[in-house]
Amino acid sequence: MNFYTLTFKKKLLLVLGALLAIMIVLDIALYFVAEAKTTKTTFINDKFSKIKHFKENATAQRDIVFVGSSRTFFNISTNVFKEKGIDIYNFGISGAQFEDYPTIIADIIKHPPKEVIISLTVTRLFDQLNISGLPTIEEAKYYYDIDKKMALQSLLQWGINQHLFLVHSETIYYKLQSIYNKFNPKTGGNKTIKKEKNYSEIAECNVFDVQHTGDILSTLKCQNGDGALIGNHITLKDIKPQHLESFNPKSLQYIKKMVLKLTEHNIPVTFVFEPILHNPYTYNLKDIQKEFKNVRLIDLSSYTIEDAFWADGGHFNYKGRRQYSQYLSDIITNKGQS
């Protein structure tokens, strides 16, 4: 019995040791892959790779840096703003929320633009404050002044994220899914979308990466930091009209700290409340303005565009992206109405 127990313990230690070694090797490999895939013209669409891409493309004072989630990444066209003589950087990141922005803002301050535009879904002002999926010490500092428990949770998440497989798991999943779809006879290798061959011409930017989701959508990444979507897949939900009334005090405090950080460095801040497909929400914009007296508000929650210009319920396709960017650029240059 003792011999068996000792043998079992040795086997268990060997298995645990092997797993640890695999994790270390995997993390080292992912680190070098992420570094190699992040250059001046390429990036992985996550928080840290996009920060490095921003640094690689740092120029003299830009006119605007847009900060936001995938709704910014896919909805803002750098070249449309360039046509209007506005030099921008699209700091949209898929999966990011405003809880991820403190680290981004810290890097923007090192290369200050004339203005920062933060895109938000207006409902987030009324929703609870979340823990960032990819927190850094910068985010933990924000949480510490608001909720000590959340600060500890963010530090714990930061520690967990040192295993890079968890950080890049979503990217790895979609990459594998894209490879699978190429050989999946049911999808036929995405025949419908692959008819559109000149992706750079379609997206009006130099495309370096294309990912397909079956026959429904194609996701494009551009060298300048933009993203674009080809296709249309809207599943309409019966959402009852809702009046948003009570702000979440922790969410407001967190966002106000970001604004203060920028204004302390003499960088004006604008909020754009992002379009919501068939917007069911109402709220008092004057109440929001009272909370953010030194912030310009551009409320586009009810921006109306044909369903055919949406890729899904939250993002425009490449056609809608152009129209929306033209509309927003006109407002910014005072040619349109906010």
Contacts in CASP RR format, 6 or more apart in sequence:
PFRMAT RR
TARGET T0000
AUTHOR 0000-0000-0000
METHOD contacts of the structure
MODEL  1
MNFYTLTFKKKLLLVLGALLAIMIVLDIALYFVAEAKTTKTTFINDKFSK
IKHFKENATAQRDIVFVGSSRTFFNISTNVFKEKGIDIYNFGISGAQFED
YPTIIADIIKHPPKEVIISLTVTRLFDQLNISGLPTIEEAKYYYDIDKKM
ALQSLLQWGINQHLFLVHSETIYYKLQSIYNKFNPKTGGNKTIKKEKNYS
EIAECNVFDVQHTGDILSTLKCQNGDGALIGNHITLKDIKPQHLESFNPK
SLQYIKKMVLKLTEHNIPVTFVFEPILHNPYTYNLKDIQKEFKNVRLIDL
SSYTIEDAFWADGGHFNYKGRRQYSQYLSDIITNKGQS
23 163 0 8 1.000
23 165 0 8 1.000
26 164 0 8 1.000
26 165 0 8 1.000
27 162 0 8 1.000
27 163 0 8 1.000
27 164 0 8 1.000
27 165 0 8 1.000
30 164 0 8 1.000
30 165 0 8 1.000
30 167 0 8 1.000
30 168 0 8 1.000
31 164 0 8 1.000
34 44 0 8 1.000
34 48 0 8 1.000
34 49 0 8 1.000
34 164 0 8 1.000
34 168 0 8 1.000
37 43 0 8 1.000
37 44 0 8 1.000
37 49 0 8 1.000
38 44 0 8 1.000
38 49 0 8 1.000
38 52 0 8 1.000
38 53 0 8 1.000
38 56 0 8 1.000
39 53 0 8 1.000
39 56 0 8 1.000
40 53 0 8 1.000
40 56 0 8 1.000
40 57 0 8 1.000
40 223 0 8 1.000
41 206 0 8 1.000
41 208 0 8 1.000
41 223 0 8 1.000
42 53 0 8 1.000
42 208 0 8 1.000
42 209 0 8 1.000
42 221 0 8 1.000
42 223 0 8 1.000
43 49 0 8 1.000
43 50 0 8 1.000
43 52 0 8 1.000
43 53 0 8 1.000
43 221 0 8 1.000
43 225 0 8 1.000
44 168 0 8 1.000
44 171 0 8 1.000
45 73 0 8 1.000
45 93 0 8 1.000
45 94 0 8 1.000
45 171 0 8 1.000
45 221 0 8 1.000
46 93 0 8 1.000
46 94 0 8 1.000
46 134 0 8 1.000
46 167 0 8 1.000
46 168 0 8 1.000
46 171 0 8 1.000
47 93 0 8 1.000
47 96 0 8 1.000
47 100 0 8 1.000
47 103 0 8 1.000
47 104 0 8 1.000
47 134 0 8 1.000
48 134 0 8 1.000
48 167 0 8 1.000
50 91 0 8 1.000
50 92 0 8 1.000
50 93 0 8 1.000
50 225 0 8 1.000
51 103 0 8 1.000
51 104 0 8 1.000
51 107 0 8 1.000
53 225 0 8 1.000
54 65 0 8 1.000
54 89 0 8 1.000
54 91 0 8 1.000
54 107 0 8 1.000
54 108 0 8 1.000
54 111 0 8 1.000
55 107 0 8 1.000
55 111 0 8 1.000
57 89 0 8 1.000
57 224 0 8 1.000
57 225 0 8 1.000
58 111 0 8 1.000
59 87 0 8 1.000
59 111 0 8 1.000
61 112 0 8 1.000
61 113 0 8 1.000
61 114 0 8 1.000
62 87 0 8 1.000
62 88 0 8 1.000
62 89 0 8 1.000
62 111 0 8 1.000
62 113 0 8 1.000
62 114 0 8 1.000
63 85 0 8 1.000
63 86 0 8 1.000
63 87 0 8 1.000
63 88 0 8 1.000
63 113 0 8 1.000
63 114 0 8 1.000
63 115 0 8 1.000
64 81 0 8 1.000
64 86 0 8 1.000
64 87 0 8 1.000
64 88 0 8 1.000
64 89 0 8 1.000
64 113 0 8 1.000
64 114 0 8 1.000
64 115 0 8 1.000
64 116 0 8 1.000
64 117 0 8 1.000
64 332 0 8 1.000
65 88 0 8 1.000
65 89 0 8 1.000
65 91 0 8 1.000
65 108 0 8 1.000
65 113 0 8 1.000
65 115 0 8 1.000
65 116 0 8 1.000
65 117 0 8 1.000
66 72 0 8 1.000
66 76 0 8 1.000
66 88 0 8 1.000
66 89 0 8 1.000
66 90 0 8 1.000
66 91 0 8 1.000
66 92 0 8 1.000
66 117 0 8 1.000
66 119 0 8 1.000
67 91 0 8 1.000
67 92 0 8 1.000
67 101 0 8 1.000
67 104 0 8 1.000
67 105 0 8 1.000
67 108 0 8 1.000
67 116 0 8 1.000
67 117 0 8 1.000
67 118 0 8 1.000
67 119 0 8 1.000
68 91 0 8 1.000
68 92 0 8 1.000
68 93 0 8 1.000
68 96 0 8 1.000
68 98 0 8 1.000
68 101 0 8 1.000
68 118 0 8 1.000
68 119 0 8 1.000
68 120 0 8 1.000
69 92 0 8 1.000
69 93 0 8 1.000
69 94 0 8 1.000
69 95 0 8 1.000
69 96 0 8 1.000
69 97 0 8 1.000
69 119 0 8 1.000
70 92 0 8 1.000
70 93 0 8 1.000
70 94 0 8 1.000
70 95 0 8 1.000
70 96 0 8 1.000
70 315 0 8 1.000
71 119 0 8 1.000
71 121 0 8 1.000
71 274 0 8 1.000
71 314 0 8 1.000
71 315 0 8 1.000
72 90 0 8 1.000
72 91 0 8 1.000
72 92 0 8 1.000
72 93 0 8 1.000
72 119 0 8 1.000
72 274 0 8 1.000
73 90 0 8 1.000
73 92 0 8 1.000
73 93 0 8 1.000
73 94 0 8 1.000
73 225 0 8 1.000
73 226 0 8 1.000
73 227 0 8 1.000
74 227 0 8 1.000
74 228 0 8 1.000
74 229 0 8 1.000
74 311 0 8 1.000
74 315 0 8 1.000
74 316 0 8 1.000
74 321 0 8 1.000
75 119 0 8 1.000
75 274 0 8 1.000
75 275 0 8 1.000
75 315 0 8 1.000
75 316 0 8 1.000
75 321 0 8 1.000
75 324 0 8 1.000
75 325 0 8 1.000
76 88 0 8 1.000
76 90 0 8 1.000
76 92 0 8 1.000
76 226 0 8 1.000
76 321 0 8 1.000
76 324 0 8 1.000
76 325 0 8 1.000
76 328 0 8 1.000
77 204 0 8 1.000
77 205 0 8 1.000
77 226 0 8 1.000
77 228 0 8 1.000
77 321 0 8 1.000
77 322 0 8 1.000
77 325 0 8 1.000
78 88 0 8 1.000
78 89 0 8 1.000
78 90 0 8 1.000
78 205 0 8 1.000
78 222 0 8 1.000
78 224 0 8 1.000
78 225 0 8 1.000
78 226 0 8 1.000
79 204 0 8 1.000
79 205 0 8 1.000
79 224 0 8 1.000
79 226 0 8 1.000
80 204 0 8 1.000
80 322 0 8 1.000
80 325 0 8 1.000
80 326 0 8 1.000
80 329 0 8 1.000
81 87 0 8 1.000
81 88 0 8 1.000
81 325 0 8 1.000
81 329 0 8 1.000
82 88 0 8 1.000
84 329 0 8 1.000
84 330 0 8 1.000
84 333 0 8 1.000
86 329 0 8 1.000
86 332 0 8 1.000
86 333 0 8 1.000
89 113 0 8 1.000
89 225 0 8 1.000
90 224 0 8 1.000
90 225 0 8 1.000
90 226 0 8 1.000
90 227 0 8 1.000
91 104 0 8 1.000
91 108 0 8 1.000
92 119 0 8 1.000
93 100 0 8 1.000
93 104 0 8 1.000
97 124 0 8 1.000
97 130 0 8 1.000
97 132 0 8 1.000
98 118 0 8 1.000
98 120 0 8 1.000
98 124 0 8 1.000
98 251 0 8 1.000
98 254 0 8 1.000
98 255 0 8 1.000
98 258 0 8 1.000
99 129 0 8 1.000
99 130 0 8 1.000
99 131 0 8 1.000
99 132 0 8 1.000
99 133 0 8 1.000
99 135 0 8 1.000
99 139 0 8 1.000
99 254 0 8 1.000
100 132 0 8 1.000
100 133 0 8 1.000
100 134 0 8 1.000
100 135 0 8 1.000
100 139 0 8 1.000
101 118 0 8 1.000
101 258 0 8 1.000
102 136 0 8 1.000
102 138 0 8 1.000
102 139 0 8 1.000
102 141 0 8 1.000
102 142 0 8 1.000
102 257 0 8 1.000
102 258 0 8 1.000
102 261 0 8 1.000
103 136 0 8 1.000
103 138 0 8 1.000
103 139 0 8 1.000
105 116 0 8 1.000
105 258 0 8 1.000
105 261 0 8 1.000
105 262 0 8 1.000
106 138 0 8 1.000
106 261 0 8 1.000
108 116 0 8 1.000
108 262 0 8 1.000
108 267 0 8 1.000
109 261 0 8 1.000
109 262 0 8 1.000
109 265 0 8 1.000
109 267 0 8 1.000
112 265 0 8 1.000
112 266 0 8 1.000
112 267 0 8 1.000
113 267 0 8 1.000
114 267 0 8 1.000
114 268 0 8 1.000
115 267 0 8 1.000
115 268 0 8 1.000
115 269 0 8 1.000
115 270 0 8 1.000
116 262 0 8 1.000
116 267 0 8 1.000
116 268 0 8 1.000
116 269 0 8 1.000
116 270 0 8 1.000
117 269 0 8 1.000
117 270 0 8 1.000
117 271 0 8 1.000
117 272 0 8 1.000
117 332 0 8 1.000
118 258 0 8 1.000
118 269 0 8 1.000
118 270 0 8 1.000
118 271 0 8 1.000
118 272 0 8 1.000
119 271 0 8 1.000
119 272 0 8 1.000
119 273 0 8 1.000
119 274 0 8 1.000
120 255 0 8 1.000
120 271 0 8 1.000
120 272 0 8 1.000
120 273 0 8 1.000
120 274 0 8 1.000
121 273 0 8 1.000
121 274 0 8 1.000
121 276 0 8 1.000
121 301 0 8 1.000
122 244 0 8 1.000
122 273 0 8 1.000
122 274 0 8 1.000
122 276 0 8 1.000
122 281 0 8 1.000
122 283 0 8 1.000
122 288 0 8 1.000
122 299 0 8 1.000
122 301 0 8 1.000
123 244 0 8 1.000
123 281 0 8 1.000
124 251 0 8 1.000
125 244 0 8 1.000
125 247 0 8 1.000
125 248 0 8 1.000
125 251 0 8 1.000
125 252 0 8 1.000
125 255 0 8 1.000
125 288 0 8 1.000
126 244 0 8 1.000
126 245 0 8 1.000
126 246 0 8 1.000
126 247 0 8 1.000
126 248 0 8 1.000
126 251 0 8 1.000
126 283 0 8 1.000
127 248 0 8 1.000
127 251 0 8 1.000
128 248 0 8 1.000
128 250 0 8 1.000
128 251 0 8 1.000
129 146 0 8 1.000
129 147 0 8 1.000
129 150 0 8 1.000
129 248 0 8 1.000
129 250 0 8 1.000
129 251 0 8 1.000
129 254 0 8 1.000
131 143 0 8 1.000
131 150 0 8 1.000
131 153 0 8 1.000
131 154 0 8 1.000
131 157 0 8 1.000
132 139 0 8 1.000
132 154 0 8 1.000
132 157 0 8 1.000
133 157 0 8 1.000
133 161 0 8 1.000
134 161 0 8 1.000
134 167 0 8 1.000
135 154 0 8 1.000
135 155 0 8 1.000
135 157 0 8 1.000
135 158 0 8 1.000
135 161 0 8 1.000
136 158 0 8 1.000
137 158 0 8 1.000
139 154 0 8 1.000
140 151 0 8 1.000
140 154 0 8 1.000
140 155 0 8 1.000
140 158 0 8 1.000
141 151 0 8 1.000
142 254 0 8 1.000
142 257 0 8 1.000
142 258 0 8 1.000
143 150 0 8 1.000
143 151 0 8 1.000
143 153 0 8 1.000
143 154 0 8 1.000
143 254 0 8 1.000
144 151 0 8 1.000
145 253 0 8 1.000
145 257 0 8 1.000
146 250 0 8 1.000
146 253 0 8 1.000
146 254 0 8 1.000
147 250 0 8 1.000
160 166 0 8 1.000
161 167 0 8 1.000
165 172 0 8 1.000
174 211 0 8 1.000
175 211 0 8 1.000
177 213 0 8 1.000
178 211 0 8 1.000
178 212 0 8 1.000
178 213 0 8 1.000
181 187 0 8 1.000
181 189 0 8 1.000
181 190 0 8 1.000
181 212 0 8 1.000
181 213 0 8 1.000
181 214 0 8 1.000
182 189 0 8 1.000
182 190 0 8 1.000
182 212 0 8 1.000
183 189 0 8 1.000
184 214 0 8 1.000
187 214 0 8 1.000
187 215 0 8 1.000
188 215 0 8 1.000
189 212 0 8 1.000
189 214 0 8 1.000
190 212 0 8 1.000
190 214 0 8 1.000
190 215 0 8 1.000
190 218 0 8 1.000
191 215 0 8 1.000
192 215 0 8 1.000
193 212 0 8 1.000
193 215 0 8 1.000
193 217 0 8 1.000
193 218 0 8 1.000
193 230 0 8 1.000
193 231 0 8 1.000
194 212 0 8 1.000
196 202 0 8 1.000
196 218 0 8 1.000
196 230 0 8 1.000
199 207 0 8 1.000
199 210 0 8 1.000
199 218 0 8 1.000
199 220 0 8 1.000
199 230 0 8 1.000
200 206 0 8 1.000
200 207 0 8 1.000
202 220 0 8 1.000
202 228 0 8 1.000
202 230 0 8 1.000
202 318 0 8 1.000
203 220 0 8 1.000
203 222 0 8 1.000
203 226 0 8 1.000
203 227 0 8 1.000
203 228 0 8 1.000
203 318 0 8 1.000
204 318 0 8 1.000
204 322 0 8 1.000
205 222 0 8 1.000
205 223 0 8 1.000
205 224 0 8 1.000
205 226 0 8 1.000
205 227 0 8 1.000
205 228 0 8 1.000
206 222 0 8 1.000
206 223 0 8 1.000
206 224 0 8 1.000
207 220 0 8 1.000
207 221 0 8 1.000
207 222 0 8 1.000
207 223 0 8 1.000
207 228 0 8 1.000
208 221 0 8 1.000
208 222 0 8 1.000
208 223 0 8 1.000
209 220 0 8 1.000
209 221 0 8 1.000
210 218 0 8 1.000
210 219 0 8 1.000
210 220 0 8 1.000
210 221 0 8 1.000
211 218 0 8 1.000
211 219 0 8 1.000
212 218 0 8 1.000
212 219 0 8 1.000
213 219 0 8 1.000
216 231 0 8 1.000
216 233 0 8 1.000
217 229 0 8 1.000
217 230 0 8 1.000
217 231 0 8 1.000
217 233 0 8 1.000
217 311 0 8 1.000
217 312 0 8 1.000
218 229 0 8 1.000
218 230 0 8 1.000
218 231 0 8 1.000
219 227 0 8 1.000
219 228 0 8 1.000
219 229 0 8 1.000
220 227 0 8 1.000
220 228 0 8 1.000
220 229 0 8 1.000
220 230 0 8 1.000
220 318 0 8 1.000
221 227 0 8 1.000
222 228 0 8 1.000
228 317 0 8 1.000
228 318 0 8 1.000
228 321 0 8 1.000
229 311 0 8 1.000
229 312 0 8 1.000
229 315 0 8 1.000
229 316 0 8 1.000
229 317 0 8 1.000
229 318 0 8 1.000
229 321 0 8 1.000
230 311 0 8 1.000
230 317 0 8 1.000
230 318 0 8 1.000
231 311 0 8 1.000
231 317 0 8 1.000
232 307 0 8 1.000
232 308 0 8 1.000
232 310 0 8 1.000
232 311 0 8 1.000
232 317 0 8 1.000
233 311 0 8 1.000
233 312 0 8 1.000
234 277 0 8 1.000
234 307 0 8 1.000
234 310 0 8 1.000
234 312 0 8 1.000
234 313 0 8 1.000
235 312 0 8 1.000
235 313 0 8 1.000
236 278 0 8 1.000
239 278 0 8 1.000
239 280 0 8 1.000
240 280 0 8 1.000
241 280 0 8 1.000
241 281 0 8 1.000
241 282 0 8 1.000
242 280 0 8 1.000
242 281 0 8 1.000
242 282 0 8 1.000
243 281 0 8 1.000
243 282 0 8 1.000
243 283 0 8 1.000
244 281 0 8 1.000
244 282 0 8 1.000
244 283 0 8 1.000
245 283 0 8 1.000
247 287 0 8 1.000
247 291 0 8 1.000
252 291 0 8 1.000
255 292 0 8 1.000
256 291 0 8 1.000
256 292 0 8 1.000
259 269 0 8 1.000
259 292 0 8 1.000
259 294 0 8 1.000
259 295 0 8 1.000
262 268 0 8 1.000
262 269 0 8 1.000
263 269 0 8 1.000
263 294 0 8 1.000
268 296 0 8 1.000
269 294 0 8 1.000
269 295 0 8 1.000
269 296 0 8 1.000
270 295 0 8 1.000
270 296 0 8 1.000
270 297 0 8 1.000
270 298 0 8 1.000
270 332 0 8 1.000
271 292 0 8 1.000
271 295 0 8 1.000
271 296 0 8 1.000
271 297 0 8 1.000
271 298 0 8 1.000
272 298 0 8 1.000
272 300 0 8 1.000
272 328 0 8 1.000
273 297 0 8 1.000
273 298 0 8 1.000
273 299 0 8 1.000
273 300 0 8 1.000
273 301 0 8 1.000
274 300 0 8 1.000
274 301 0 8 1.000
275 300 0 8 1.000
275 301 0 8 1.000
275 302 0 8 1.000
275 303 0 8 1.000
275 305 0 8 1.000
275 314 0 8 1.000
275 316 0 8 1.000
275 324 0 8 1.000
276 301 0 8 1.000
276 302 0 8 1.000
276 314 0 8 1.000
277 307 0 8 1.000
277 310 0 8 1.000
277 313 0 8 1.000
277 314 0 8 1.000
279 301 0 8 1.000
279 302 0 8 1.000
281 301 0 8 1.000
285 297 0 8 1.000
285 299 0 8 1.000
288 297 0 8 1.000
289 297 0 8 1.000
297 338 0 8 1.000
298 328 0 8 1.000
298 331 0 8 1.000
298 332 0 8 1.000
298 338 0 8 1.000
299 338 0 8 1.000
300 327 0 8 1.000
300 328 0 8 1.000
300 338 0 8 1.000
303 324 0 8 1.000
303 327 0 8 1.000
305 316 0 8 1.000
305 320 0 8 1.000
305 323 0 8 1.000
305 324 0 8 1.000
308 319 0 8 1.000
309 316 0 8 1.000
309 317 0 8 1.000
309 319 0 8 1.000
309 320 0 8 1.000
309 323 0 8 1.000
310 316 0 8 1.000
310 317 0 8 1.000
310 320 0 8 1.000
311 317 0 8 1.000
316 323 0 8 1.000
316 324 0 8 1.000
327 336 0 8 1.000
330 336 0 8 1.000
331 337 0 8 1.000
331 338 0 8 1.000
END
